Amino acid sequence: MELERARETRPQEGSSSPGEWCPSALGRAFSKILHCLTGQEARLGTARDAALKDLGALIEDTECDRLFEGSGAPLRGMTELLGRVAKALEKYAAPPKEEDGRAEGHNQVAEKATEVGLLFLKLLGKVEASKNSPVCPEWKTGLRHLAGPIYVFAVTHSLEQPWTSPRSREVAREVLALLLQVTECGSVAGFLHGENEDEKGRFAVILGLLKPDLNKDSWKNNPAIKHVFSWTLQQVSRPWLNQHLERILPPSLLISDDYQTENKILGVRCLHHVVLNVVVLLCLLDLFPVLEKAQQWKGDGARPTTHCDEVLQLILTHMEPEHRLLLRRTYARHLPAFVKRLGILTVRHMKRLERVIIGYLEVYDGPEEEARLKILETLKLLMQHTWPRVSCRLVVLLKALLKLICDVARDQNLTPEPVKSALLQEATDCLILLDHCSQGQVK
């Protein structure tokens, strides 16, 4: 086999190291293993098992300066070839597609994951050893090709899922810990967004690896991919998340739009994280028309629910119980833009909007009264766009507005006069609109 040929081509003279094989032979050995893992031979259990055994021996016997050199393979650098092998190993250990909600062969997946995890530990051990070697400066290049696939593998099998076992989770967590050690990162978050401002991080690389399996046709082929995406997303917060919005939003919406409750919940968690951590929330409104191009109403039946509906629903869900003034102001600041975008379709959210508007008008939120001013702006827009549905809410809205006017009028110290005037003017405008919508019943 190729491994034996590689061993046979060691230099006969001038070499004291048992692992110094001829570069071309080493490249051929890895290429052969890669072919066994990705080609038709991968279906043959005996050939695949032999390839994995050969790979373990090859990693153990090869010195780091040969393993990570840039010109070792006939067609590609050794580091890139190793990256392709790592990616093939990650795919080999991935759980299969679940048919009709049932998954077969979970025990087999866990066994594969354990075997692959042990190989990754050997490989990362070589990288760690090469960091201190003066003759192996290429280890950083090698790590750049290896880190992504190894991370995806480690997260896939370290979470408690049907396709994992206590042993496979243990090995996967060891792989993740060693990966962080080798990359000199103190946490997964640091690994993804960089440990300091000068370091780029690997979040974009991970998203690139996940992307082919996260479109509408492929995301259910690997039941682990949605969990890897969700868990990884949760590790990255502001301000690092902003620049990746166009890549994280479509998968989040795709998962949340599924008919299965489990997926809906997972997708909503992703959207929640995006909403809380992407400072420029309004840029979502600019992305929605692009994402919704295919959703054109034909005039028959109800209009389809849009991504804008889903995000507004999520915002309202978090606005209702929120008591922290800073977050209340942040949510209220963006509410008018969503009502403008949805227009008449805001009627879908009337009940929840009514509760939020009344609840926020009751609470003083500081000298600038930013939240209440934005809520009054939202109420005006709501009445303008959905006026046929306003008259049945006359009493409850009228009480809320009159109570607000009384509270502001009685306030002698807390609110500056310009802010009071703005509040009273906005409330008066709302009363006038409410009167028009109810055909003069306010007067």
Disulfide bonds with the S-S distance in Angstrom:
none
